[in-house]
Amino acid sequence: MLSFHTSPLAQPGVGDSGGMNVYVRELVAALAHAGVECTTYTRQWHRDLPREIHVEPNHRVVHVPAGAWDLQKEELEGVLPAFTDFVLDDMRHERPADVVHANYWLSGIAGHSIKHEIDVPLVTTFHTLARVKAEGGDPEPERRERAEASIIGCADAICVSCDEEEDQFRRLYGDPPGQMEIVAPGVEHAFFTPGDRRGARKALGMGSGPVLLFVGRIQPLKGVDVAVRALATLGRRDASLYVVGGSSGSSGDAYVESVHRLVDELGLASQVHFVAPQPHHILSTYYRAADAVWVPSRSESFGLVALEAAACGTPVIANAVGGLLSLVEHERTGFLVADRDPEVFAKCTARLLDDPTFAGAMGSAAAELGRRYTWSFAAARLRRLYADVSSRSLVSCS
């Protein structure tokens, strides 16, 4: 498993850590529990990290020395050759691989080279794609689009999270030469399950008024500013918005400052609470404490926050894009909002706050939806896929 630019052991919500970190960590753990020996290669991101961490039986993480440990994400492409050479050497001499599974386009570049060097199948999960982000108003460098096209032309299988992501992929990129497989992420139900809202609020030191929640990296793509404007439009002085996460990307700090200015301009300083990134399992308490979780992202291939919130029995109000279309059943488990309109976010939230019976039924339906998604099922789909690509001729690079 390749996770070049971010470690599955890093805390989500910090820097570039997010849903992909959870995806890789939990999926590899589920594969390991099923008896698949898995090694995740990730770039060393701190000077004091050990070379290897044995997470559990069949599951190890290898920290690859490739450039200075504190490089910015925009600088990482330059150290890909060093990362790739290390992984190749390790596979040749220490841990032969049956399949290489790359996550994100940077890992895909490494996986593409590795496939040709040691003649193993390449499975790719992009998580985000340049053309998809461009449609949402977040253009990426042309070199990323070229790299993704090259990876698509050589991948033996491409994993997507849902029907909507597959349809979007085929519309923007056409039919790939390799297999496409839907591998929906799961949720850890030992943590993410319904619970007592009052108890959760007491544990977190929250008041008794309505609680709205945003969880994720604070960057323009995720739309915290939309959540702030929605709170202003809601017009409830007893309502609070909790923003759990940290800045991300080269413009992250500037965006955080702009959000703080917006909060002050709208007179919401006493109602908006910024919370540092939390350990993943602690997020369940925040989900249970909330009346609604807002997901105003410009694009989402899946939207793990929406799934985790639903599993905790909390209605989700989300932008109607990507995987969120499959995770939110409009007016049953939550609401889908076109074009991230703050007024519609506020109107949907008011419906929940004004009708506790309706909100309770929606929360129960959300929890029912969340129970459909498990990491063990995702791992079973991947095991079958790995067997398929290992038993047939490799895709010729186009």
C-alpha beads as a LAMMPS data file, in Angstrom:
LAMMPS data file: protein, C-alpha beads

398 atoms
397 bonds

1 atom types
1 bond types

-500.0 500.0 xlo xhi
-500.0 500.0 ylo yhi
-500.0 500.0 zlo zhi

Masses

1 110.0

Atoms # bond

1 1 1 0.000 0.000 0.000
2 1 1 1.467 3.355 -1.041
3 1 1 0.474 6.480 0.867
4 1 1 3.338 8.729 -0.134
5 1 1 2.261 12.201 0.934
6 1 1 0.480 11.501 4.206
7 1 1 0.773 8.799 6.836
8 1 1 -2.168 6.619 7.829
9 1 1 -0.911 7.011 11.406
10 1 1 -1.202 10.814 11.332
11 1 1 -4.140 12.450 13.072
12 1 1 -6.899 13.505 10.660
13 1 1 -7.546 17.221 10.476
14 1 1 -3.875 18.151 10.856
15 1 1 -2.098 19.504 7.770
16 1 1 -2.919 17.282 4.804
17 1 1 -4.346 14.500 6.971
18 1 1 -7.998 13.757 6.398
19 1 1 -10.376 11.082 5.214
20 1 1 -7.722 9.387 3.097
21 1 1 -5.617 8.728 6.206
22 1 1 -8.569 7.034 7.877
23 1 1 -9.323 5.110 4.672
24 1 1 -5.817 3.676 4.351
25 1 1 -5.425 2.915 8.049
26 1 1 -8.780 1.206 8.524
27 1 1 -8.761 -0.620 5.200
28 1 1 -5.287 -2.050 5.764
29 1 1 -6.279 -3.059 9.296
30 1 1 -9.325 -4.903 7.932
31 1 1 -7.178 -6.622 5.287
32 1 1 -4.678 -7.628 7.977
33 1 1 -7.463 -9.071 10.147
34 1 1 -8.533 -11.150 7.143
35 1 1 -5.030 -12.628 6.891
36 1 1 -3.574 -10.434 4.160
37 1 1 -0.010 -9.356 4.886
38 1 1 0.115 -5.606 4.265
39 1 1 2.932 -3.091 4.246
40 1 1 2.119 0.612 3.919
41 1 1 4.924 2.811 2.619
42 1 1 4.662 6.470 3.561
43 1 1 7.154 9.319 3.455
44 1 1 8.918 10.060 6.725
45 1 1 7.134 13.163 8.023
46 1 1 9.008 13.696 11.293
47 1 1 12.653 13.342 12.219
48 1 1 12.023 11.045 15.211
49 1 1 9.934 8.370 13.512
50 1 1 11.173 4.760 13.573
51 1 1 11.850 3.152 10.206
52 1 1 9.112 0.579 10.784
53 1 1 6.080 0.339 13.024
54 1 1 4.388 -3.030 13.462
55 1 1 0.846 -1.846 14.026
56 1 1 -0.621 -5.323 14.501
57 1 1 -0.153 -8.803 13.005
58 1 1 0.081 -8.594 9.183
59 1 1 0.131 -4.779 9.319
60 1 1 3.273 -2.666 9.268
61 1 1 4.023 0.909 8.276
62 1 1 7.411 1.770 6.756
63 1 1 8.610 5.376 6.947
64 1 1 10.581 6.119 3.807
65 1 1 13.408 8.688 3.943
66 1 1 12.716 10.981 0.985
67 1 1 13.706 14.619 1.335
68 1 1 13.536 16.849 4.379
69 1 1 10.854 15.677 6.782
70 1 1 9.116 19.072 6.895
71 1 1 8.626 19.635 3.143
72 1 1 5.440 21.379 2.046
73 1 1 2.985 19.360 -0.028
74 1 1 3.810 21.455 -3.092
75 1 1 7.462 20.369 -2.829
76 1 1 6.845 16.643 -2.508
77 1 1 6.792 15.724 -6.172
78 1 1 10.536 16.404 -6.351
79 1 1 11.349 13.633 -3.861
80 1 1 9.151 10.980 -5.503
81 1 1 12.146 9.316 -7.233
82 1 1 13.873 8.787 -3.873
83 1 1 10.680 7.374 -2.384
84 1 1 10.148 5.061 -5.356
85 1 1 13.740 3.794 -5.326
86 1 1 13.524 2.958 -1.616
87 1 1 10.244 1.064 -2.030
88 1 1 11.578 -0.855 -5.022
89 1 1 14.716 -1.858 -3.130
90 1 1 12.662 -2.962 -0.140
91 1 1 10.316 -5.015 -2.331
92 1 1 13.193 -6.673 -4.148
93 1 1 15.201 -7.601 -1.076
94 1 1 12.898 -7.648 1.946
95 1 1 9.184 -7.811 1.130
96 1 1 8.132 -9.068 -2.319
97 1 1 4.689 -7.772 -3.278
98 1 1 1.833 -9.461 -5.120
99 1 1 -0.056 -6.190 -5.694
100 1 1 0.799 -2.501 -5.361
101 1 1 -2.106 -0.278 -4.318
102 1 1 -1.459 3.459 -4.717
103 1 1 -3.475 6.137 -2.950
104 1 1 -3.663 9.653 -4.483
105 1 1 -1.954 10.778 -7.664
106 1 1 1.501 11.231 -6.120
107 1 1 1.513 7.627 -4.913
108 1 1 0.170 6.690 -8.331
109 1 1 3.309 8.060 -9.993
110 1 1 5.428 5.849 -7.752
111 1 1 3.128 2.874 -8.303
112 1 1 3.292 3.341 -12.065
113 1 1 7.099 3.061 -11.984
114 1 1 7.042 0.130 -9.573
115 1 1 4.619 -1.813 -11.779
116 1 1 7.016 -1.619 -14.720
117 1 1 10.111 -2.398 -12.658
118 1 1 8.889 -5.539 -10.898
119 1 1 5.915 -6.557 -13.074
120 1 1 3.137 -6.509 -10.463
121 1 1 -0.484 -5.340 -10.840
122 1 1 -1.179 -1.696 -10.039
123 1 1 -4.394 -0.823 -8.213
124 1 1 -5.126 2.876 -7.749
125 1 1 -7.483 4.862 -5.559
126 1 1 -7.235 8.521 -6.504
127 1 1 -9.429 9.928 -3.699
128 1 1 -9.538 13.223 -5.622
129 1 1 -8.944 13.948 -9.311
130 1 1 -7.794 17.129 -11.028
131 1 1 -10.737 17.385 -13.433
132 1 1 -13.233 16.799 -10.635
133 1 1 -11.655 19.514 -8.514
134 1 1 -11.604 21.888 -11.473
135 1 1 -15.343 21.404 -11.937
136 1 1 -15.805 22.429 -8.317
137 1 1 -13.737 25.580 -8.763
138 1 1 -10.390 24.275 -7.480
139 1 1 -8.092 23.962 -10.521
140 1 1 -4.931 21.870 -10.155
141 1 1 -1.605 22.205 -12.032
142 1 1 -1.561 20.754 -15.542
143 1 1 1.222 18.359 -14.578
144 1 1 -1.122 16.669 -12.123
145 1 1 -3.721 16.117 -14.826
146 1 1 -1.053 14.660 -17.149
147 1 1 0.196 12.378 -14.393
148 1 1 -3.298 11.148 -13.592
149 1 1 -3.991 10.410 -17.255
150 1 1 -0.780 8.380 -17.420
151 1 1 -1.677 6.414 -14.275
152 1 1 -5.210 5.745 -15.542
153 1 1 -3.769 4.400 -18.798
154 1 1 -1.641 1.839 -16.969
155 1 1 -3.643 0.907 -13.866
156 1 1 -4.900 -2.659 -13.748
157 1 1 -7.765 -1.552 -11.526
158 1 1 -9.152 1.764 -10.304
159 1 1 -11.167 1.903 -7.083
160 1 1 -13.980 4.396 -6.607
161 1 1 -16.178 4.827 -3.569
162 1 1 -19.688 4.833 -5.045
163 1 1 -21.794 4.828 -8.219
164 1 1 -21.717 8.624 -8.379
165 1 1 -17.922 8.699 -8.356
166 1 1 -17.775 6.037 -11.074
167 1 1 -20.227 7.971 -13.257
168 1 1 -18.245 11.163 -12.743
169 1 1 -14.993 9.381 -13.572
170 1 1 -16.314 7.923 -16.841
171 1 1 -17.837 11.256 -17.850
172 1 1 -14.572 13.139 -17.334
173 1 1 -11.989 10.478 -18.275
174 1 1 -13.799 7.896 -20.378
175 1 1 -13.578 4.143 -19.865
176 1 1 -10.185 3.128 -18.448
177 1 1 -8.298 0.136 -19.859
178 1 1 -8.266 -1.502 -16.440
179 1 1 -11.070 -2.734 -14.234
180 1 1 -13.189 -0.317 -12.192
181 1 1 -14.334 -1.452 -8.784
182 1 1 -16.583 0.235 -6.241
183 1 1 -15.014 -0.116 -2.792
184 1 1 -17.046 1.993 -0.412
185 1 1 -15.246 3.053 2.769
186 1 1 -16.558 1.807 6.082
187 1 1 -17.047 3.149 9.557
188 1 1 -15.736 1.826 12.859
189 1 1 -18.991 1.027 14.633
190 1 1 -17.268 0.381 17.951
191 1 1 -16.843 4.176 18.161
192 1 1 -19.299 5.707 15.709
193 1 1 -22.719 4.744 17.010
194 1 1 -25.715 6.647 18.403
195 1 1 -25.570 7.834 22.000
196 1 1 -26.947 10.318 24.483
197 1 1 -26.745 13.890 23.172
198 1 1 -26.908 15.521 26.587
199 1 1 -24.147 13.294 27.895
200 1 1 -21.954 14.097 24.897
201 1 1 -22.490 17.818 25.379
202 1 1 -21.703 17.577 29.064
203 1 1 -18.494 15.687 28.313
204 1 1 -17.439 18.420 25.865
205 1 1 -18.491 21.339 28.038
206 1 1 -21.176 22.542 25.645
207 1 1 -24.305 24.429 26.582
208 1 1 -27.913 23.429 26.035
209 1 1 -28.575 25.470 22.869
210 1 1 -28.523 24.076 19.321
211 1 1 -25.152 22.743 18.192
212 1 1 -24.045 22.692 14.550
213 1 1 -20.823 20.935 13.636
214 1 1 -18.168 21.146 10.944
215 1 1 -15.366 18.561 10.955
216 1 1 -12.409 18.626 8.576
217 1 1 -9.418 20.482 7.304
218 1 1 -9.879 24.241 7.194
219 1 1 -9.282 25.129 3.558
220 1 1 -11.406 26.798 0.857
221 1 1 -12.405 23.451 -0.660
222 1 1 -14.150 22.394 2.559
223 1 1 -16.163 25.612 2.921
224 1 1 -16.024 26.655 6.573
225 1 1 -16.977 30.154 5.401
226 1 1 -20.240 28.721 4.056
227 1 1 -20.960 27.240 7.489
228 1 1 -20.299 30.585 9.181
229 1 1 -22.643 32.390 6.784
230 1 1 -25.284 29.707 7.325
231 1 1 -25.089 30.269 11.078
232 1 1 -25.571 34.000 10.545
233 1 1 -28.570 33.336 8.297
234 1 1 -30.075 30.926 10.833
235 1 1 -30.468 33.877 13.186
236 1 1 -30.510 31.826 16.395
237 1 1 -28.462 33.568 19.061
238 1 1 -28.608 30.432 21.194
239 1 1 -27.024 28.293 18.461
240 1 1 -23.333 27.432 18.313
241 1 1 -21.123 26.280 15.475
242 1 1 -18.168 24.052 16.384
243 1 1 -15.381 23.877 13.809
244 1 1 -13.139 20.876 14.531
245 1 1 -9.960 20.798 12.465
246 1 1 -6.801 22.665 11.520
247 1 1 -5.529 24.654 8.575
248 1 1 -4.387 22.770 5.483
249 1 1 -2.441 23.590 2.341
250 1 1 -0.266 26.515 1.363
251 1 1 -3.159 28.962 1.726
252 1 1 -4.579 27.341 4.844
253 1 1 -3.381 29.866 7.414
254 1 1 -4.575 32.791 5.306
255 1 1 -7.960 31.134 4.884
256 1 1 -8.259 30.528 8.637
257 1 1 -7.579 34.236 9.210
258 1 1 -10.240 35.171 6.662
259 1 1 -12.771 32.916 8.404
260 1 1 -12.000 34.549 11.753
261 1 1 -12.501 37.973 10.181
262 1 1 -15.819 36.823 8.741
263 1 1 -16.921 35.609 12.168
264 1 1 -16.116 39.014 13.655
265 1 1 -17.795 40.922 10.812
266 1 1 -20.999 38.928 11.273
267 1 1 -20.971 39.374 15.043
268 1 1 -20.683 35.637 15.735
269 1 1 -17.582 35.569 17.945
270 1 1 -19.512 34.151 20.896
271 1 1 -21.218 31.507 18.765
272 1 1 -18.382 30.037 16.660
273 1 1 -15.927 27.799 18.476
274 1 1 -12.723 26.609 16.836
275 1 1 -11.516 23.267 18.183
276 1 1 -8.082 21.786 17.479
277 1 1 -8.016 18.491 15.528
278 1 1 -9.146 15.621 17.729
279 1 1 -8.110 11.958 17.874
280 1 1 -10.334 10.120 15.457
281 1 1 -12.335 8.151 18.025
282 1 1 -13.080 11.333 20.017
283 1 1 -14.929 12.776 17.010
284 1 1 -17.817 10.435 17.765
285 1 1 -18.598 12.464 20.885
286 1 1 -18.773 15.650 18.807
287 1 1 -21.061 13.980 16.272
288 1 1 -23.405 12.766 19.016
289 1 1 -23.472 16.237 20.579
290 1 1 -24.610 17.956 17.375
291 1 1 -28.117 18.643 16.120
292 1 1 -26.739 18.572 12.583
293 1 1 -23.399 18.151 10.827
294 1 1 -22.702 20.547 7.962
295 1 1 -20.598 19.362 4.997
296 1 1 -20.373 22.315 2.563
297 1 1 -17.423 20.985 0.516
298 1 1 -17.047 22.077 -3.102
299 1 1 -16.233 18.473 -4.036
300 1 1 -16.044 15.145 -2.184
301 1 1 -15.189 11.784 -3.721
302 1 1 -16.919 10.130 -0.766
303 1 1 -17.271 12.225 2.395
304 1 1 -16.233 10.124 5.384
305 1 1 -17.375 12.815 7.842
306 1 1 -20.927 12.479 6.524
307 1 1 -20.839 8.708 7.006
308 1 1 -19.404 8.889 10.531
309 1 1 -21.989 11.494 11.535
310 1 1 -24.811 9.376 10.111
311 1 1 -23.538 6.318 11.991
312 1 1 -23.820 8.363 15.196
313 1 1 -27.450 9.148 14.384
314 1 1 -26.883 12.789 13.482
315 1 1 -28.557 14.298 10.386
316 1 1 -26.145 15.627 7.755
317 1 1 -26.720 18.736 5.648
318 1 1 -24.323 18.599 2.708
319 1 1 -23.519 20.087 -0.643
320 1 1 -25.039 17.946 -3.394
321 1 1 -21.802 16.704 -4.991
322 1 1 -19.838 13.489 -5.509
323 1 1 -20.089 10.764 -2.912
324 1 1 -22.289 12.909 -0.682
325 1 1 -25.112 12.130 -3.100
326 1 1 -24.946 8.488 -2.014
327 1 1 -24.410 9.160 1.698
328 1 1 -27.274 11.577 2.277
329 1 1 -30.822 10.562 1.421
330 1 1 -32.543 13.901 0.956
331 1 1 -35.222 14.601 3.583
332 1 1 -34.774 11.100 5.051
333 1 1 -31.275 10.973 6.593
334 1 1 -30.378 14.613 5.977
335 1 1 -30.530 17.286 3.314
336 1 1 -28.676 17.869 0.056
337 1 1 -28.090 21.515 -0.807
338 1 1 -27.414 22.750 -4.337
339 1 1 -24.514 25.173 -4.841
340 1 1 -23.577 25.393 -1.146
341 1 1 -26.241 28.035 -0.536
342 1 1 -25.944 29.270 3.100
343 1 1 -29.606 30.250 3.134
344 1 1 -30.657 26.706 2.244
345 1 1 -28.283 25.265 4.862
346 1 1 -29.959 27.546 7.412
347 1 1 -33.498 26.714 6.246
348 1 1 -32.870 22.953 6.464
349 1 1 -31.304 23.363 9.893
350 1 1 -34.294 25.355 11.107
351 1 1 -36.598 22.493 10.043
352 1 1 -34.647 20.131 12.297
353 1 1 -34.515 22.505 15.253
354 1 1 -38.201 23.417 15.013
355 1 1 -39.466 19.833 14.754
356 1 1 -37.777 17.452 17.241
357 1 1 -39.941 14.515 16.093
358 1 1 -38.844 14.988 12.493
359 1 1 -35.213 15.405 13.599
360 1 1 -35.369 12.226 15.674
361 1 1 -36.760 10.190 12.792
362 1 1 -34.094 11.581 10.493
363 1 1 -31.362 10.685 12.995
364 1 1 -32.664 7.114 13.275
365 1 1 -32.714 6.753 9.502
366 1 1 -29.170 8.137 9.318
367 1 1 -27.948 5.567 11.846
368 1 1 -29.622 2.802 9.839
369 1 1 -27.803 3.998 6.718
370 1 1 -24.483 4.123 8.572
371 1 1 -24.780 0.501 9.650
372 1 1 -24.582 -0.615 6.011
373 1 1 -20.933 0.424 5.734
374 1 1 -18.173 -1.700 7.280
375 1 1 -14.432 -1.875 6.742
376 1 1 -14.570 -5.685 6.682
377 1 1 -16.888 -5.571 3.663
378 1 1 -14.591 -3.057 1.939
379 1 1 -11.623 -5.341 2.615
380 1 1 -13.506 -8.329 1.190
381 1 1 -14.143 -6.399 -2.034
382 1 1 -10.460 -5.529 -2.244
383 1 1 -9.314 -9.097 -1.599
384 1 1 -11.441 -10.259 -4.522
385 1 1 -10.104 -7.438 -6.690
386 1 1 -6.482 -8.249 -5.810
387 1 1 -7.089 -11.884 -6.738
388 1 1 -8.665 -10.842 -10.049
389 1 1 -5.818 -8.565 -11.162
390 1 1 -3.199 -11.072 -10.031
391 1 1 -4.692 -13.853 -12.173
392 1 1 -4.799 -12.073 -15.536
393 1 1 -2.439 -10.291 -17.877
394 1 1 -1.384 -6.809 -16.808
395 1 1 -2.754 -3.761 -18.602
396 1 1 -0.266 -2.518 -21.193
397 1 1 0.741 1.060 -20.571
398 1 1 -1.075 3.416 -22.972

Bonds

1 1 1 2
2 1 2 3
3 1 3 4
4 1 4 5
5 1 5 6
6 1 6 7
7 1 7 8
8 1 8 9
9 1 9 10
10 1 10 11
11 1 11 12
12 1 12 13
13 1 13 14
14 1 14 15
15 1 15 16
16 1 16 17
17 1 17 18
18 1 18 19
19 1 19 20
20 1 20 21
21 1 21 22
22 1 22 23
23 1 23 24
24 1 24 25
25 1 25 26
26 1 26 27
27 1 27 28
28 1 28 29
29 1 29 30
30 1 30 31
31 1 31 32
32 1 32 33
33 1 33 34
34 1 34 35
35 1 35 36
36 1 36 37
37 1 37 38
38 1 38 39
39 1 39 40
40 1 40 41
41 1 41 42
42 1 42 43
43 1 43 44
44 1 44 45
45 1 45 46
46 1 46 47
47 1 47 48
48 1 48 49
49 1 49 50
50 1 50 51
51 1 51 52
52 1 52 53
53 1 53 54
54 1 54 55
55 1 55 56
56 1 56 57
57 1 57 58
58 1 58 59
59 1 59 60
60 1 60 61
61 1 61 62
62 1 62 63
63 1 63 64
64 1 64 65
65 1 65 66
66 1 66 67
67 1 67 68
68 1 68 69
69 1 69 70
70 1 70 71
71 1 71 72
72 1 72 73
73 1 73 74
74 1 74 75
75 1 75 76
76 1 76 77
77 1 77 78
78 1 78 79
79 1 79 80
80 1 80 81
81 1 81 82
82 1 82 83
83 1 83 84
84 1 84 85
85 1 85 86
86 1 86 87
87 1 87 88
88 1 88 89
89 1 89 90
90 1 90 91
91 1 91 92
92 1 92 93
93 1 93 94
94 1 94 95
95 1 95 96
96 1 96 97
97 1 97 98
98 1 98 99
99 1 99 100
100 1 100 101
101 1 101 102
102 1 102 103
103 1 103 104
104 1 104 105
105 1 105 106
106 1 106 107
107 1 107 108
108 1 108 109
109 1 109 110
110 1 110 111
111 1 111 112
112 1 112 113
113 1 113 114
114 1 114 115
115 1 115 116
116 1 116 117
117 1 117 118
118 1 118 119
119 1 119 120
120 1 120 121
121 1 121 122
122 1 122 123
123 1 123 124
124 1 124 125
125 1 125 126
126 1 126 127
127 1 127 128
128 1 128 129
129 1 129 130
130 1 130 131
131 1 131 132
132 1 132 133
133 1 133 134
134 1 134 135
135 1 135 136
136 1 136 137
137 1 137 138
138 1 138 139
139 1 139 140
140 1 140 141
141 1 141 142
142 1 142 143
143 1 143 144
144 1 144 145
145 1 145 146
146 1 146 147
147 1 147 148
148 1 148 149
149 1 149 150
150 1 150 151
151 1 151 152
152 1 152 153
153 1 153 154
154 1 154 155
155 1 155 156
156 1 156 157
157 1 157 158
158 1 158 159
159 1 159 160
160 1 160 161
161 1 161 162
162 1 162 163
163 1 163 164
164 1 164 165
165 1 165 166
166 1 166 167
167 1 167 168
168 1 168 169
169 1 169 170
170 1 170 171
171 1 171 172
172 1 172 173
173 1 173 174
174 1 174 175
175 1 175 176
176 1 176 177
177 1 177 178
178 1 178 179
179 1 179 180
180 1 180 181
181 1 181 182
182 1 182 183
183 1 183 184
184 1 184 185
185 1 185 186
186 1 186 187
187 1 187 188
188 1 188 189
189 1 189 190
190 1 190 191
191 1 191 192
192 1 192 193
193 1 193 194
194 1 194 195
195 1 195 196
196 1 196 197
197 1 197 198
198 1 198 199
199 1 199 200
200 1 200 201
201 1 201 202
202 1 202 203
203 1 203 204
204 1 204 205
205 1 205 206
206 1 206 207
207 1 207 208
208 1 208 209
209 1 209 210
210 1 210 211
211 1 211 212
212 1 212 213
213 1 213 214
214 1 214 215
215 1 215 216
216 1 216 217
217 1 217 218
218 1 218 219
219 1 219 220
220 1 220 221
221 1 221 222
222 1 222 223
223 1 223 224
224 1 224 225
225 1 225 226
226 1 226 227
227 1 227 228
228 1 228 229
229 1 229 230
230 1 230 231
231 1 231 232
232 1 232 233
233 1 233 234
234 1 234 235
235 1 235 236
236 1 236 237
237 1 237 238
238 1 238 239
239 1 239 240
240 1 240 241
241 1 241 242
242 1 242 243
243 1 243 244
244 1 244 245
245 1 245 246
246 1 246 247
247 1 247 248
248 1 248 249
249 1 249 250
250 1 250 251
251 1 251 252
252 1 252 253
253 1 253 254
254 1 254 255
255 1 255 256
256 1 256 257
257 1 257 258
258 1 258 259
259 1 259 260
260 1 260 261
261 1 261 262
262 1 262 263
263 1 263 264
264 1 264 265
265 1 265 266
266 1 266 267
267 1 267 268
268 1 268 269
269 1 269 270
270 1 270 271
271 1 271 272
272 1 272 273
273 1 273 274
274 1 274 275
275 1 275 276
276 1 276 277
277 1 277 278
278 1 278 279
279 1 279 280
280 1 280 281
281 1 281 282
282 1 282 283
283 1 283 284
284 1 284 285
285 1 285 286
286 1 286 287
287 1 287 288
288 1 288 289
289 1 289 290
290 1 290 291
291 1 291 292
292 1 292 293
293 1 293 294
294 1 294 295
295 1 295 296
296 1 296 297
297 1 297 298
298 1 298 299
299 1 299 300
300 1 300 301
301 1 301 302
302 1 302 303
303 1 303 304
304 1 304 305
305 1 305 306
306 1 306 307
307 1 307 308
308 1 308 309
309 1 309 310
310 1 310 311
311 1 311 312
312 1 312 313
313 1 313 314
314 1 314 315
315 1 315 316
316 1 316 317
317 1 317 318
318 1 318 319
319 1 319 320
320 1 320 321
321 1 321 322
322 1 322 323
323 1 323 324
324 1 324 325
325 1 325 326
326 1 326 327
327 1 327 328
328 1 328 329
329 1 329 330
330 1 330 331
331 1 331 332
332 1 332 333
333 1 333 334
334 1 334 335
335 1 335 336
336 1 336 337
337 1 337 338
338 1 338 339
339 1 339 340
340 1 340 341
341 1 341 342
342 1 342 343
343 1 343 344
344 1 344 345
345 1 345 346
346 1 346 347
347 1 347 348
348 1 348 349
349 1 349 350
350 1 350 351
351 1 351 352
352 1 352 353
353 1 353 354
354 1 354 355
355 1 355 356
356 1 356 357
357 1 357 358
358 1 358 359
359 1 359 360
360 1 360 361
361 1 361 362
362 1 362 363
363 1 363 364
364 1 364 365
365 1 365 366
366 1 366 367
367 1 367 368
368 1 368 369
369 1 369 370
370 1 370 371
371 1 371 372
372 1 372 373
373 1 373 374
374 1 374 375
375 1 375 376
376 1 376 377
377 1 377 378
378 1 378 379
379 1 379 380
380 1 380 381
381 1 381 382
382 1 382 383
383 1 383 384
384 1 384 385
385 1 385 386
386 1 386 387
387 1 387 388
388 1 388 389
389 1 389 390
390 1 390 391
391 1 391 392
392 1 392 393
393 1 393 394
394 1 394 395
395 1 395 396
396 1 396 397
397 1 397 398
